[in-house]
Amino acid sequence: MKIEPSGVVMFGICAVQTSVCVAKEGAPITAVWTVPNRTQINVCSACLNEQLRTGKWIIEGARPAAVAQ
């Protein structure tokens, strides 16, 4: 899924909650927008990085993340 980061950081609960989530009960999160629908997803930095690392989310124009071998 293509996303666009909003650049906004706020306190809240992560909507993604992967196994590495740090905001299951409230912590700093950021809002990202799905493309092209512009649906807001509130996500913690750990889940955002996990979604990008695994290729589930893509930021158009960004370099692919290095994958550990």
C-alpha positions in Angstrom: 0.0 0.0 0.0 1.3 3.4 -0.9 1.4 6.0 2.0 2.3 9.6 2.5 3.8 10.7 5.9 2.0 13.7 7.4 5.0 14.8 9.5 2.6 15.3 12.5 3.6 13.7 15.8 1.0 13.4 18.6 0.2 11.2 21.6 -2.1 8.3 20.9 -2.7 4.6 20.3 -1.2 2.9 17.3 -3.8 1.5 14.9 -1.4 -1.1 13.4 0.0 -2.8 16.5 2.5 -5.2 15.0 4.6 -7.4 17.3 7.1 -4.5 17.7 4.5 -1.9 18.6 5.4 0.7 21.3 2.1 2.5 21.4 -0.5 -0.2 22.3 -1.6 1.9 25.3 -0.5 5.4 24.3 2.8 6.9 23.2 4.0 9.2 20.5 2.5 8.3 17.1 2.4 9.8 13.6 -0.4 10.1 11.1 0.2 8.7 7.6 -2.2 8.9 4.7 -3.1 6.1 2.3 -2.7 6.9 -1.4 -4.9 7.7 -3.3 -7.8 7.4 -0.8 -6.3 9.7 1.8 -7.4 7.6 4.7 -5.5 8.5 7.9 -3.7 5.8 9.8 -2.2 6.6 13.2 1.0 4.6 13.6 4.0 4.4 16.0 7.5 4.7 14.7 8.3 1.0 15.3 5.2 -0.2 13.4 5.8 2.3 10.6 9.4 1.0 10.2 8.2 -2.6 10.3 5.5 -2.0 7.6 8.1 -0.2 5.4 10.8 -2.8 6.0 8.6 -5.8 5.1 7.3 -4.0 2.0 3.6 -3.8 3.2 3.8 0.0 2.9 5.6 2.1 0.3 6.5 5.8 0.3 6.7 6.8 -3.3 10.0 8.4 -4.2 11.7 7.0 -1.1 14.7 4.6 -1.3 13.9 1.0 -0.4 15.0 0.0 3.1 18.0 -2.1 3.5 17.1 -5.7 4.3 19.2 -7.5 6.9 20.7 -10.7 5.5 
